[in-house]
Amino acid sequence: MTVRTMTRDEAIAGRANYPDLVFMLGLSLMILFLPLSEALKNVGYAVALTGWIVKRVVARDCSIRMTSFGCVLCLYLAASLLSAALAVDQREGLRGVWDVLRPLSLFVMMVNDVQTLPKIRLCLLLFVVSTAIGVAWGLFDNLSGNHVRLEIRSLGYPNHTATYLAMMLALLISLLLLMEWSARVKMLVWTVAGATALALFLTYSRGGWIAFAACLLFLSISLRQWKPIVAVALLVTMILVGLQATGRLWTRQITMLAHLDQDDSALERLRMWRGSILSLKDRPILGIGPRNFKHLDRERYDLPPLDHAHSLFFTVLAERGLLGFLALLAVLASYLYEAIRLRPSREGLNMALRHAAIGSLITLVTAGTVNTTLRGEVAIALCAFMALALAAAKGTPSVGEDRS
């Protein structure tokens, strides 16, 4: 009887399996609680990072795939670090650096070690489940009368919640249109998508609405299908009918919609954008520092008492200067470039992830013109979608076999 001796490479691979399980456990925890709990999300991130590093050390694997998007994101991180070093409040500046470092590190981990079909499917499932739970909680909280505008736990303010929900709708609609699922599975996902659209409506975020409309238009043109627009039109009709049936709640919704046309937020935004540009006279290259917008001279620049410019681009311009602003544009351009490079693939999952990534980018840029969007959960989801799209494209032969 011949006894097969385990080779050195097999032994190393076996030892790396346990850290890989820890990595996937942490990543799963992070995705699941992304819109639900700041504490558990951070715990998941720490566990995933620890498992990933240990796996690399055990496997003695120093090769790291960065891609052009990852490299440009590193430049944006470097610009943020330089700006934070000279910031008025360096502690807040470091928090701004963390806003870039966390999604960057997550992207690197996922694009290198989430490369098999089961892992990709698990991440997608967790995004759908976490969205469903978050939306259910937000709808219950809103319709119970606790908040006039819908918010979801760790997502925070309605504008931030709206941007995240629009990105999740880009993912859900892409999966529904491009994956060959059973009728039962599609019905479940359509239910989540419908509830998410209702939640987006109840945020009363005009930036979120317009961003979702732009994303929907892209999906319809790119896929040459008008089903998404028709489906959303029917869904909006159902929402209006449903709200009317709620009686007193309906009055509250009409009142909220009326107030949208009476507020002075547009004038305040113009003041903040003008003040952001004027602030470059003092700190043109590196700005006042990440998350330091509140330290700008309000009297000199005629700024209202807010801690951001109500715009991704003007906030970055004031906080990180021209260097950070150009780095941000490079990040967005490289993201689009990576997504376009995925176009030759015609596999269902690959196409769905590609469209989800581009739809999320359109959402972020569109909403980012009037809201500060590239922070926290939105940045994490954006980088995760690109990492999953790149991972699926790299494993096209095996991924393409999925038709469940």
C-alpha positions as CSV (number, residue, x, y, z in Angstrom):
1,M,0.0,0.0,0.0
2,T,1.4,3.4,-1.1
3,V,1.0,6.3,1.3
4,R,0.9,9.6,-0.4
5,T,3.0,12.2,1.3
6,M,1.6,15.7,1.5
7,T,3.7,18.2,-0.4
8,R,5.0,21.4,1.1
9,D,2.6,23.5,-1.1
10,E,-0.4,21.4,-0.1
11,A,0.5,21.8,3.6
12,I,0.8,25.6,3.3
13,A,-2.5,25.7,1.4
14,G,-4.1,23.6,4.2
15,R,-2.9,26.0,6.9
16,A,-4.2,29.0,4.9
17,N,-7.7,27.6,4.8
18,Y,-8.4,28.6,8.5
19,P,-7.4,32.2,8.1
20,D,-9.4,32.3,4.9
21,L,-12.5,31.2,6.8
22,V,-11.8,33.9,9.4
23,F,-11.5,36.4,6.5
24,M,-14.8,35.4,4.9
25,L,-16.5,35.3,8.3
26,G,-15.4,38.9,9.0
27,L,-16.3,40.1,5.5
28,S,-19.8,38.5,5.8
29,L,-20.4,40.1,9.2
30,M,-19.3,43.5,7.7
31,I,-21.6,43.3,4.7
32,L,-24.6,42.0,6.7
33,F,-24.4,44.8,9.2
34,L,-23.2,47.5,6.8
35,P,-26.5,49.5,7.0
36,L,-27.5,48.2,10.4
37,S,-24.8,48.6,13.1
38,E,-21.6,50.7,13.0
39,A,-20.0,48.7,15.8
40,L,-20.7,45.2,14.3
41,K,-19.6,46.6,10.9
42,N,-16.3,47.6,12.3
43,V,-15.9,44.3,14.1
44,G,-16.4,42.5,10.9
45,Y,-13.9,44.7,9.1
46,A,-11.3,44.0,11.8
47,V,-11.9,40.3,11.7
48,A,-11.7,40.2,7.9
49,L,-8.5,42.3,7.9
50,T,-6.9,40.0,10.5
51,G,-7.8,36.9,8.7
52,W,-6.6,38.2,5.4
53,I,-3.2,39.3,6.7
54,V,-2.7,36.0,8.5
55,K,-3.7,34.1,5.4
56,R,-1.1,36.0,3.4
57,V,1.6,35.4,6.0
58,V,0.9,31.6,6.3
59,A,0.7,31.1,2.5
60,R,3.8,33.3,2.1
61,D,2.0,35.1,-0.6
62,C,3.2,38.7,-1.1
63,S,1.6,39.1,-4.5
64,I,-1.2,41.7,-4.3
65,R,-3.4,42.6,-7.3
66,M,-4.2,46.3,-7.2
67,T,-5.7,47.2,-10.7
68,S,-5.7,50.7,-12.0
69,F,-8.6,51.7,-9.7
70,G,-6.7,50.5,-6.6
71,C,-3.6,52.4,-7.6
72,V,-5.4,55.6,-8.2
73,L,-7.3,55.2,-5.0
74,C,-3.9,54.9,-3.3
75,L,-3.0,58.3,-4.8
76,Y,-6.3,59.7,-3.3
77,L,-5.3,58.3,0.0
78,A,-1.8,59.9,-0.3
79,A,-3.4,63.3,-1.1
80,S,-5.7,62.9,1.9
81,L,-2.8,62.1,4.2
82,L,-0.8,65.1,3.1
83,S,-3.9,67.3,3.6
84,A,-4.6,65.8,7.1
85,A,-0.9,66.4,8.1
86,L,-1.5,70.2,7.7
87,A,-5.1,70.2,8.8
88,V,-6.5,72.7,11.3
89,D,-7.9,69.7,13.3
90,Q,-5.6,66.8,12.6
91,R,-7.7,64.3,14.5
92,E,-10.7,65.0,12.3
93,G,-8.2,65.0,9.3
94,L,-7.2,61.4,10.3
95,R,-10.9,60.4,10.4
96,G,-11.1,61.7,6.8
97,V,-8.1,59.6,5.9
98,W,-9.9,56.6,7.4
99,D,-12.8,57.3,5.1
100,V,-10.5,56.5,2.2
101,L,-8.3,53.8,3.8
102,R,-11.1,51.5,4.8
103,P,-12.8,51.1,1.4
104,L,-9.4,50.9,-0.2
105,S,-8.3,48.1,2.0
106,L,-11.6,46.3,1.6
107,F,-11.2,46.6,-2.2
108,V,-7.7,45.1,-2.1
109,M,-8.9,42.2,0.1
110,M,-11.9,41.4,-2.0
111,V,-10.3,41.7,-5.4
112,N,-7.5,39.3,-4.3
113,D,-9.4,36.7,-2.2
114,V,-13.0,36.8,-3.2
115,Q,-12.5,35.0,-6.5
116,T,-14.6,31.9,-6.5
117,L,-18.3,31.6,-7.4
118,P,-19.5,30.6,-3.9
119,K,-17.7,33.6,-2.3
120,I,-19.2,36.0,-4.9
121,R,-22.7,34.6,-4.5
122,L,-22.4,34.8,-0.7
123,C,-21.4,38.5,-0.8
124,L,-24.3,39.3,-3.1
125,L,-26.7,37.3,-0.9
126,L,-25.6,39.3,2.1
127,F,-26.0,42.6,0.3
128,V,-29.6,41.6,-0.5
129,V,-30.3,40.4,3.0
130,S,-28.8,43.4,4.7
131,T,-30.7,45.7,2.4
132,A,-34.0,43.9,3.1
133,I,-33.4,44.1,6.9
134,G,-32.4,47.7,6.8
135,V,-35.3,48.7,4.6
136,A,-37.8,46.8,6.8
137,W,-36.4,48.6,9.9
138,G,-36.4,52.0,8.2
139,L,-40.0,51.6,6.9
140,F,-41.3,50.5,10.3
141,D,-39.6,53.4,12.0
142,N,-40.8,55.9,9.5
143,L,-44.4,54.8,9.1
144,S,-44.6,54.6,12.9
145,G,-44.1,58.3,12.9
146,N,-40.7,58.5,14.6
147,H,-39.1,60.4,11.7
148,V,-40.7,62.5,9.0
149,R,-37.9,61.5,6.5
150,L,-36.8,57.8,6.4
151,E,-33.4,57.0,7.9
152,I,-31.7,53.6,8.3
153,R,-29.7,53.1,11.5
154,S,-25.9,53.4,10.7
155,L,-26.6,55.0,7.3
156,G,-27.6,58.1,9.1
157,Y,-29.1,61.2,7.5
158,P,-31.9,60.8,4.8
159,N,-29.6,62.0,2.0
160,H,-26.9,59.4,2.9
161,T,-29.6,56.7,3.2
162,A,-31.0,57.7,-0.2
163,T,-27.7,57.4,-1.9
164,Y,-27.0,53.9,-0.4
165,L,-30.5,52.7,-1.3
166,A,-30.2,53.9,-4.9
167,M,-26.9,52.0,-5.2
168,M,-28.6,48.8,-3.8
169,L,-31.4,49.3,-6.3
170,A,-28.8,49.4,-9.1
171,L,-27.6,46.0,-7.8
172,L,-31.0,44.5,-7.4
173,I,-32.4,45.6,-10.8
174,S,-29.2,44.4,-12.5
175,L,-29.5,41.0,-10.9
176,L,-33.2,40.7,-11.8
177,L,-32.7,41.6,-15.4
178,L,-29.6,39.6,-16.1
179,M,-29.7,36.5,-13.9
180,E,-31.7,33.4,-14.9
181,W,-33.3,32.7,-11.5
182,S,-36.4,30.8,-10.7
183,A,-39.7,32.6,-10.5
184,R,-39.7,32.3,-6.7
185,V,-36.3,33.8,-6.3
186,K,-37.1,36.6,-8.6
187,M,-40.3,37.3,-6.7
188,L,-38.4,37.6,-3.4
189,V,-35.8,39.9,-5.0
190,W,-38.5,42.0,-6.6
191,T,-40.2,42.4,-3.2
192,V,-36.9,43.6,-1.7
193,A,-36.4,46.0,-4.7
194,G,-40.0,47.3,-4.3
195,A,-39.6,47.9,-0.6
196,T,-36.2,49.6,-1.2
197,A,-37.8,51.9,-3.8
198,L,-40.5,52.8,-1.3
199,A,-37.8,53.6,1.3
200,L,-36.0,55.7,-1.2
201,F,-39.2,57.7,-1.9
202,L,-39.7,58.3,1.8
203,T,-36.3,59.8,2.3
204,Y,-37.5,62.8,0.4
205,S,-34.0,63.3,-0.9
206,R,-34.2,65.0,-4.3
207,G,-30.6,64.2,-5.0
208,G,-31.3,60.5,-4.3
209,W,-34.4,60.5,-6.5
210,I,-32.5,62.2,-9.4
211,A,-29.6,59.8,-9.0
212,F,-31.8,56.8,-9.1
213,A,-33.6,58.1,-12.2
214,A,-30.2,58.6,-13.9
215,C,-29.1,55.1,-12.9
216,L,-32.4,53.6,-14.2
217,L,-32.0,55.4,-17.5
218,F,-28.5,54.0,-17.9
219,L,-29.7,50.5,-17.2
220,S,-32.6,50.8,-19.7
221,I,-30.3,52.2,-22.5
222,S,-27.4,49.8,-21.8
223,L,-29.6,46.7,-21.6
224,R,-32.0,48.0,-24.3
225,Q,-34.9,47.2,-22.0
226,W,-37.6,49.5,-20.8
227,K,-38.8,47.1,-18.2
228,P,-37.1,48.9,-15.4
229,I,-38.7,52.2,-16.1
230,V,-42.2,50.6,-16.6
231,A,-41.7,48.6,-13.4
232,V,-40.7,51.6,-11.4
233,A,-43.6,53.7,-12.8
234,L,-46.0,51.0,-11.7
235,L,-44.3,50.8,-8.4
236,V,-44.6,54.5,-7.8
237,T,-48.3,54.3,-8.6
238,M,-48.7,51.5,-6.1
239,I,-46.8,53.6,-3.5
240,L,-49.1,56.6,-4.0
241,V,-52.2,54.4,-3.8
242,G,-50.9,52.7,-0.7
243,L,-50.0,55.9,1.1
244,Q,-53.5,57.3,0.3
245,A,-55.0,54.2,2.0
246,T,-53.1,55.0,5.2
247,G,-55.2,58.2,5.8
248,R,-53.4,60.4,8.3
249,L,-49.9,59.3,7.1
250,W,-50.8,60.4,3.6
251,T,-51.4,63.9,4.8
252,R,-47.9,63.9,6.3
253,Q,-46.4,62.8,3.0
254,I,-48.2,65.6,1.1
255,T,-47.0,68.1,3.7
256,M,-43.4,66.9,3.3
257,L,-43.6,67.1,-0.5
258,A,-44.9,70.7,-0.3
259,H,-42.1,71.7,2.0
260,L,-39.5,70.5,-0.5
261,D,-40.5,73.4,-2.8
262,Q,-40.5,76.0,0.0
263,D,-37.1,75.4,1.6
264,D,-34.0,77.5,1.0
265,S,-31.6,74.7,0.7
266,A,-30.8,75.5,-2.9
267,L,-29.6,79.0,-1.9
268,E,-27.6,77.6,1.0
269,R,-25.9,75.2,-1.3
270,L,-24.9,78.0,-3.7
271,R,-23.4,79.9,-0.8
272,M,-21.5,76.9,0.4
273,W,-20.2,76.1,-3.1
274,R,-19.1,79.7,-3.6
275,G,-17.4,79.7,-0.2
276,S,-15.6,76.5,-1.0
277,I,-14.1,78.0,-4.1
278,L,-13.1,81.2,-2.3
279,S,-11.4,79.1,0.4
280,L,-8.8,78.0,-2.2
281,K,-7.2,81.4,-2.0
282,D,-5.7,80.5,1.4
283,R,-5.1,76.8,0.9
284,P,-5.1,76.0,-2.8
285,I,-3.1,72.8,-2.9
286,L,-4.1,70.7,0.1
287,G,-7.1,72.5,1.4
288,I,-8.1,72.9,5.1
289,G,-8.0,69.2,5.8
290,P,-10.3,66.2,5.5
291,R,-13.5,66.6,7.6
292,N,-12.3,70.2,8.5
293,F,-14.9,72.1,6.5
294,K,-16.5,73.4,9.7
295,H,-13.2,75.2,10.5
296,L,-13.4,77.4,7.4
297,D,-13.8,81.1,8.2
298,R,-17.6,81.4,7.9
299,E,-17.7,85.2,8.0
300,R,-15.0,85.6,5.4
301,Y,-16.4,83.1,3.0
302,D,-20.1,83.7,3.8
303,L,-20.8,80.1,4.8
304,P,-23.7,78.7,6.8
305,P,-22.9,76.7,10.0
306,L,-22.5,73.2,8.4
307,D,-19.7,70.7,8.4
308,H,-19.8,70.0,4.6
309,A,-20.5,71.8,1.4
310,H,-23.6,69.7,0.5
311,S,-21.6,68.5,-2.5
312,L,-19.0,65.8,-2.9
313,F,-16.9,67.8,-5.3
314,F,-17.0,71.1,-3.5
315,T,-16.4,69.5,-0.1
316,V,-13.3,67.7,-1.4
317,L,-12.2,70.9,-3.1
318,A,-12.3,72.9,0.1
319,E,-11.0,70.1,2.4
320,R,-8.3,68.5,0.2
321,G,-7.5,71.3,-2.2
322,L,-6.8,71.0,-5.9
323,L,-4.5,68.0,-5.3
324,G,-7.3,66.0,-3.6
325,F,-9.9,67.2,-6.1
326,L,-7.8,66.0,-9.1
327,A,-7.2,62.8,-7.3
328,L,-10.9,62.3,-6.7
329,L,-11.6,62.9,-10.4
330,A,-8.9,60.3,-11.3
331,V,-10.6,57.8,-8.9
332,L,-14.0,58.2,-10.6
333,A,-12.4,58.0,-14.1
334,S,-10.4,54.9,-13.2
335,Y,-13.5,53.3,-11.7
336,L,-15.4,53.9,-15.0
337,Y,-12.4,52.7,-17.0
338,E,-12.3,49.4,-15.1
339,A,-16.0,48.9,-15.6
340,I,-15.8,49.6,-19.3
341,R,-13.0,47.0,-19.6
342,L,-15.4,44.4,-18.4
343,R,-17.8,44.9,-21.3
344,P,-16.6,42.0,-23.5
345,S,-18.0,39.5,-21.1
346,R,-21.6,38.4,-21.8
347,E,-22.1,36.1,-18.8
348,G,-25.1,36.9,-16.7
349,L,-23.4,37.4,-13.4
350,N,-20.5,39.3,-14.9
351,M,-22.9,41.6,-16.7
352,A,-25.0,42.1,-13.6
353,L,-22.0,43.1,-11.5
354,R,-20.7,45.4,-14.2
355,H,-24.0,47.2,-14.5
356,A,-24.4,47.4,-10.7
357,A,-20.9,49.0,-10.5
358,I,-21.6,51.5,-13.2
359,G,-25.0,52.2,-11.9
360,S,-23.5,52.8,-8.4
361,L,-21.0,55.2,-9.9
362,I,-23.7,57.1,-11.7
363,T,-25.7,57.3,-8.5
364,L,-22.7,58.6,-6.5
365,V,-21.7,61.2,-9.0
366,T,-25.2,62.4,-9.6
367,A,-26.2,62.6,-6.0
368,G,-22.7,63.9,-5.2
369,T,-23.4,67.1,-7.1
370,V,-25.7,68.2,-4.3
371,N,-24.8,65.9,-1.4
372,T,-21.6,64.6,0.2
373,T,-21.7,61.0,-0.9
374,L,-18.2,59.3,-0.8
375,R,-18.2,58.4,2.8
376,G,-18.8,55.4,5.1
377,E,-21.1,52.8,3.8
378,V,-21.5,54.3,0.3
379,A,-17.8,54.2,-0.3
380,I,-17.6,50.6,1.0
381,A,-20.4,49.4,-1.2
382,L,-18.9,51.2,-4.3
383,C,-15.5,49.5,-3.8
384,A,-17.1,46.2,-3.0
385,F,-19.2,46.2,-6.2
386,M,-16.1,46.9,-8.3
387,A,-14.1,44.2,-6.5
388,L,-16.9,41.6,-7.1
389,A,-17.2,42.6,-10.8
390,L,-13.4,42.3,-11.3
391,A,-13.3,39.0,-9.4
392,A,-16.2,37.6,-11.4
393,A,-14.6,38.7,-14.7
394,K,-11.3,37.0,-13.7
395,G,-13.1,33.7,-13.1
396,T,-15.4,34.0,-16.1
397,P,-15.3,30.3,-17.1
398,S,-16.5,29.0,-13.7
399,V,-18.8,32.0,-13.0
400,G,-20.5,31.7,-16.3
401,E,-21.8,28.3,-15.5
402,D,-24.1,29.7,-12.8
403,R,-27.7,29.7,-13.9
404,S,-29.5,29.1,-10.6
